[in-house]
Amino acid sequence: FAASAGEALKVQVFNIGGGLVYDASAVGSELAWAMRASTGELVANGVYLARVSVKTAAGWVNGGLFRILVLR
């Protein structure tokens, strides 16, 4: 997912049960997830859902929902 430089990005990562695992925002064209929970612990192997949003002049716009598979 890409956004224009200077736009605010928000990423929320959920486990398959719908629990919020990670929530972050940044200004710029990218935001990386290091596969760690908001507590700093590495997440377990499994499927996660990431919701990406971009803040525009009209407000927050949903950029999509993405599946992430974590395997180590």
N, C-alpha and C positions, 0 to 999 in steps of 0.2 A: 504494500500500500504506500502511496506517495502523497505528499501534500506540498503546497508551495512554501518556500522559505518565509518565515515570519508568521505563519499560521500556528495556532495552538493545536496540539495533538493530545488525545487522551486514549489510553489503552487500558482495558479491563480484561483480565484473564480469569476464567471460571473453570472449576473442575467439572467433571461430567455430571455431578449431582447438583450443579447450579451454584455452588459456594464460591464466593469471590476469593481468589487466590492472590491476585496482584492488581494494583490500581496505580497508574502513574500518568503524569502529563508533562509536556515539554513544549517549548516554542522552537520551531524549526521544521525541517523536512523529514526528520526520522526520529524514531524512538525505539530502542532495542530492549528486549526482555532477556535477561540472563538466566532464565529458567529457575528463578528463585521466587519464593513467596514473599509477600510484603514483610514477613518476619525475618527474611534473610536466609532462610533454610532452602536448600535445593528441593524442588518439587519431585514427587515420585514419578516413575514411568507411568505413562497413560495418555489419554486423550484430554485435551483442554480446548476450550472455546475462547477466542479473543474477539472482543468488540472494539473496533477502532472508530473514533469520532474526531471530527475536525471542527474547530470553532471559526465560524465565518461572521461577517457583519450581521447576518440574520440570526445567529445563534449557533448552537451545536448541531452538526449534521452527522448522521450515522454513516460511516464509511464502509460498513460491512461487518459480517461475522465470519471468522475464519477458524478452521480446525487446525490444531497443532498436536502432533504426535511426539511425545518425549520418550526416547529410548536411549539408554546408556549401556 
